[in-house]
Structure formats: C-alpha cells, structure tokens
Amino acid sequence: MSPSRSSRSLIAALTACLFFVSNGETYTEAFEADFFHLKNIKDDPNWQISAWPQHGHPYAMSYEKQNVIANPMTGSSANGGDPGLQMVVRGPTQKGSAVSTAEMKTVREDMHYGSYRVALKYSRQPGTCGAMFWYKNDTHEIDIELLSHQETGTSSTSPVNFVLHADGPQGFATPRLPFHPSDGFHEYRFDWSPKKVSFYADGQFIQDLTQGVPVDPGFIMLNHWSNGNAWTKGPPTKDVTMTVAYVKAYFNKGPGADQSRGQCDDTTAKDAVCEVPDYKGPISPDQKTVFLTKADNNILPINEPTDPPGTDTTDDTMTQEVSPDATCGDASAYSSTHTGVLEFYGRVENCESWFGIINAYATSIFKTDRTMTEACKKVYADFIQATRRNPFTSPDTTEDGNLVTTYQRFMRNYE
C-alpha cells in the first residue's frame, strides 16, 4: 500500500530547488492548484473563499461560498459540464436585490515578482466580469479581466483587459486575443518584474505595461462578478459559469528575497533548478498538464523528502495492512521509512507521536529560509489536510488534547 499524497505532503521538506522561467528569471517559490482533480475547495487550506456583501451601482453584490464549486474529473465531471473549479454568477437578479457572485484568494500573502498563470474557460452569456489578478489593496493590483459582453460578434478574436494599479498613473490596455475565451480552456499569464509586467495568452506574448507597476508583495485572487455597471453591463439574465482548470505561480517572497539565483547545470545538485514549461495546449483533463509540485493539489513543499540516515529508502510503503488493534508503538513493525511510518500514524488514533512528527517537520522547513511562523502555519495546514479532520470538533488525537492544543503547544516552543 502506497502512502497517501497528503501523508507525503505532511513530512516533506522544502529543498533548495529553484524555478527557471522562459523570461530568463529564476524564482524560489512555487504555488500550484490542479482544479481538474480537486474534490472539495472548501476544505483546501490554501484558498479562502469570500463571503461578504459589497455595495455597488446599480446593483449591490454578495460574494457567496456556494458559488465556488469543485467539479473534479472522475471519468466524467462530477457535476456535469466542464470539469474544473466552477465560479458562478447567479441570474436573474431582481431590482433592489444583490447579485450573487463568486470570489476566492490565496491564503499566502507574500507573493512578489514572478510568473503567474491561470487556465480557465469563460462564457459568452453577457453581463459578467471574470478575472485573475494579483492584489495588495484597491490601489495596488495586476489584473487580467474578461468581459462577457465583449464576447459577442462573429470575429475570431476577442478583447482582454490588462490593468496595473500602483502609486502614480495606472497602466491599461485592451488588446485582442487570437481566440474567444469561451471556446475552451486557455492560459492567461503575466510575468511581473520591478520595471514592467508582461502579459501572455496561450504562451504567446501579448504586451508589456510599464506604468503603475506594483512594488509590494500580495496575493492571488480569482473572481466572477457583476453589479450592472458600464463595465460589466449586467447583471446576467441567467446563471453564468467561469470554470478554472489550474493556477500556477513561480515567484520570490517579498520583501528581502527578490534577487534571482542562477541556474545550475546539474539538476540533481543541492541548488537544482526546475525548468517551468511554457504553455503546451490544448488544456483538458485528457492532456496531462505539468505540475512541478508533488503534493495534494497545491500543498507545498514541492519535493519528496530525504529520509533520515540509516533508513531503508528502497520501499517507502507499509509492509502490511494496519491491524485494528494496532497501537502507536507498533509503527516499526509496519515500515522503516519516514513516509511509511507517517502513513501508519495516519491510520491509528490517539498517537502522541503526532507531536514529534509535527515538530520535526517544522524544524526541517525552518532550515530552508522560512521564518518559524511561516513554518508553523504550513505545518498546521498540512496536518489538517493529512488527517482530514476538523480541528475544532474532532475527538482527542494526542495525549495532550485535540489538534488545536497540539498546534498551540508547538507554537509556544518557537515563538
């Protein structure tokens, strides 16, 4: 029996792997989300789904969690229609009511200069705006926005809107794409550097913008919305769905980590470089998309762990099924490797050894140029993901109490 991907994710440690992009830059961080195969977005610790009202004119909006829907590919898509993450704007909307819309953001907020990509399929139903953008606040943004009312007509091309916000004049352009965003999944990309932002579609360079380039770190947002204004020309007369296939980001953390490091000739060396492939279409569940991280959806870290000296690395699986009456002290009878032992602990309740595993895992992350606070957050997210439990309602899983208690104890050791 092979260890689960989430179990591997829990004990894996970030290595010195770097990410080399075709723009000539090398980045230290990776964030990837495969929405073709994500089963439940609401339990993903890497994304926060918006749930709040927003004033607008002539219509207010209401971002609602039920409008962000995982539709994984399992032979056929679970909910019918296109597989991927569905972001729905509801329609019709009565006068005086709020338009029901969809939005989510990354939990990470340290995303700085880098290469950011989203693959999505849009709609021709008029009245909405679909966007992927980097965001710090309302005056610091990098936007790729699609307007469904611009999808009309018989032309083989369609406009896209690129927007930069920062101190001073903003950058704005509306070039034409060599396709319609509604005719299938397409990749939209921007490469952000200190002096400019370069935009791409399906791997083809479209345009540089040099005014309004942000300088601070922030996060990635996806949204699909309408408030009936001149921009969206909505709200729509029926439900409209934007479907997202993946998000990929290769970047440096900011501030203080923005200098790119050189590419290594030996890809197996300590400072190995992973080359980030450019778009190779078409995008569909049947055409394998390259992901450079090996974890559940987008859970970092990105490489398999190195087992401790002296362990048998020829087979990282458990040697037998876990007996119903197994106890925590029986781990060595089931595996001699980190991943196998962790798989065992994941199947046996009330193992106080969980704390030791969390402790060792966070320490390994701390040694890789992360702050201990970041390590704690990362460990907690992976721990919850691996155990598939709600930390606030689950029964005790350690000698010291529930998962929250264990995490708090861990935090106190390093604060």
Salt bridges, closest charged atoms under 4 A:
GLU29 OE1 - ARG108 NH2 2.95
GLU29 OE1 - ARG370 NH2 3.69
ASP34 OD2 - HIS37 ND1 2.71
ASP82 OD2 - LYS121 NZ 3.07
GLU109 OE2 - LYS105 NZ 3.00
ASP110 OD2 - ARG108 NH2 2.89
GLU151 OE1 - ARG124 NE 3.96
GLU151 OE2 - HIS180 ND1 3.18
ASP167 OD1 - HIS140 NE2 3.83
ASP183 OD1 - HIS186 NE2 2.47
ASP191 OD2 - ARG189 NH2 2.65
ASP202 OD2 - HIS186 ND1 2.69
ASP208 OD2 - LYS196 NZ 3.67
ASP216 OD2 - LYS136 NZ 2.85
ASP239 OD2 - ARG90 NH1 2.96
ASP258 OD1 - HIS112 ND1 2.75
ASP271 OD1 - ARG261 NH2 3.20
ASP278 OD1 - ARG189 NH1 3.24
ASP296 OD2 - ARG388 NH2 2.78
GLU304 OE1 - ARG8 NH1 3.10
ASP316 OD2 - ARG8 NH1 3.16
GLU343 OE2 - ARG347 NH2 2.78
GLU349 OE2 - ARG389 NH2 2.80
GLU374 OE1 - LYS253 NZ 3.75
ASP382 OD2 - LYS378 NZ 2.23
ASP400 OD1 - ARG409 NH1 2.77
